[in-house]
Amino acid sequence: MAKYTVKFAPAGVTVEADPAEYPYGREGRPGSILDIALSHGVQIEHACGGAGACGTCHVIVTAGGENLSEATEDELDLVEQAPGYTADSRLACTAVVAGDVTVRIPG
């Protein structure tokens, strides 16, 4: 599998993600935005431990949304309740990266 970049704003961190190394950590789905962020020192709130049950890991995808796994109805229900929700919002713990992506962490 090819490597790709995940950019995190406003942290100003760009990560080269390698799917062959998934999972990086223990929180969120393997290869999720949360998995990649936490394993590279980018902090994202995740009160439920990355189980997709709380919505606190809300991020806004500013580029590359087509390179993420499809959102489930459960994810959409949670993310729609997040402060600052936009049409490009996703839960970092469930959105698995499959190509170059840029996200903004609200805060």
C-alpha positions in Angstrom: 0.0 0.0 0.0 1.1 3.5 -0.7 2.0 6.0 2.0 0.1 9.3 2.2 0.0 12.5 4.2 -2.4 13.7 6.9 -2.2 17.4 7.7 -3.5 18.6 11.1 -4.5 22.3 11.6 -4.1 24.4 13.6 -1.3 22.2 15.0 0.7 22.6 11.8 1.7 19.0 11.8 2.0 16.9 8.7 2.3 13.1 9.1 3.3 10.6 6.5 1.0 7.6 7.2 2.0 4.1 6.3 -0.9 1.6 6.2 1.6 -1.2 6.7 2.2 0.1 10.3 -1.5 0.1 11.4 -2.7 0.2 14.0 -0.4 2.8 15.4 -2.1 2.8 18.8 -5.1 1.5 20.7 -7.6 4.3 20.3 -10.0 4.6 17.3 -10.2 2.3 14.3 -6.8 1.2 12.9 -5.7 3.9 10.5 -8.3 6.4 11.6 -7.6 10.1 11.9 -7.5 9.6 15.7 -5.1 6.7 15.5 -2.7 8.6 13.2 -3.0 11.8 15.3 -2.3 10.4 18.7 0.6 8.3 17.5 2.3 11.4 16.1 1.8 13.7 19.0 -1.3 15.5 17.8 -3.9 15.7 20.6 -7.6 15.2 19.8 -10.2 15.0 22.6 -11.7 11.5 22.7 -13.7 11.1 25.9 -15.0 7.6 25.0 -11.5 6.3 24.3 -12.1 6.2 20.5 -15.1 3.9 20.6 -17.2 6.1 18.4 -19.7 6.7 21.2 -19.4 10.4 22.3 -18.5 12.8 19.4 -15.7 14.6 21.2 -13.2 13.7 18.5 -15.0 15.8 16.0 -12.7 17.2 13.2 -13.5 19.2 10.1 -12.1 17.8 6.8 -10.8 20.7 4.7 -9.3 18.6 1.9 -9.3 14.9 0.8 -12.7 13.9 2.2 -12.9 11.4 -0.6 -9.9 9.6 0.9 -11.8 8.7 4.1 -14.0 5.7 4.8 -17.7 6.3 4.3 -19.5 7.7 7.4 -22.0 5.5 9.0 -25.4 6.7 10.2 -24.3 6.3 13.8 -21.2 8.5 13.1 -23.3 11.1 11.4 -25.8 11.2 14.3 -23.0 11.9 16.8 -21.1 14.4 14.7 -24.2 16.4 14.0 -24.4 17.2 17.7 -20.8 18.4 18.0 -20.2 22.1 18.6 -19.0 23.7 15.4 -20.5 21.0 13.2 -20.2 21.5 9.4 -21.1 19.4 6.4 -17.4 18.4 6.3 -17.3 17.2 9.9 -16.3 13.6 10.8 -15.4 11.7 14.0 -11.6 11.2 14.1 -12.0 7.8 15.7 -14.1 6.3 12.9 -12.8 8.0 9.8 -10.2 5.7 8.3 -7.7 7.4 6.0 -6.9 5.9 2.6 -5.1 8.9 0.9 -4.0 12.5 1.5 -6.2 14.3 3.9 -6.2 17.7 5.7 -8.2 18.2 8.9 -8.9 21.1 11.3 -9.3 20.3 14.9 -11.9 22.7 16.4 -11.0 24.2 19.7 
